[in-house]
């Protein structure tokens, strides 16, 4: 038998926040690349990337919050 204590809930939450941030970063990179392919300048691509990151992160945090409340 294994008598290890259960993992802390804070550790799992931190890992989910890291996954959400990395997912948002990928979304931002894809949005920036797609915007730059249309001939947009660097500043416009950066603005689109920032907006995509913020939107994706907000959605991820909302999903994580709703999942935590359903427990």
N, C-alpha and C positions, 0 to 999 in steps of 0.2 A: 504494500500500500504506500501511496505517496502522500506525505503529510505537509505539502507546501501550502502556505496561506493563499487565499484568492487574490488576484491582482487588484490593485487600487483602482477605483472608478476614475480618478483624476488622470491616471496614466492612459487609460483607454480614450478618454476625451481628448487628451493632448495628441494622441496618434490620429484620431479622426480630424482634428483641426489641421494637422499637417497634411493629411490626404486632401482635405478641402482646399488648402492653399496651393498645393501642387497641381490639382485639377484646374483651379482658377488660373494658374500660371500657364498651363498648356492652352487653355481657352484664349488667354490674352495673346500668346505667341501666334496662334493660328489666325486670330483676328488681325493682328498687326501685319502678318505676312500677306494675308489676303488683301488688306487695304493697300499695302505697298505695291502689290501687283497691278493695281488699277492705275498706277502712275501718281499716286499721292506722295506728298513730301514726307520727310522724316517726322516733322512736328505733328502733322495730321495723323500719321500712322501711330505715333506714340499716344495721342489723345484717344484714338479708337481702342488701342490696347488697354489703356488705363480704364476706360469705361467698361470694356469687356471683363477685365479682372474684377472690378468693383461689383458688377452685376452678378457674375458667377459666384463670387465669394458670398455675397448677400443671400443668394439662393441656397448655397450650400449650408450656410449658417441657419437659415430658416428650416431647412430639412432636418439638420441635426437637432435643432431645438424642438421641432415637432416630434421627432423620434424619441427624444429623451422624455418628453411629457407623456407619451403614450405608454410608458412603462409603469 
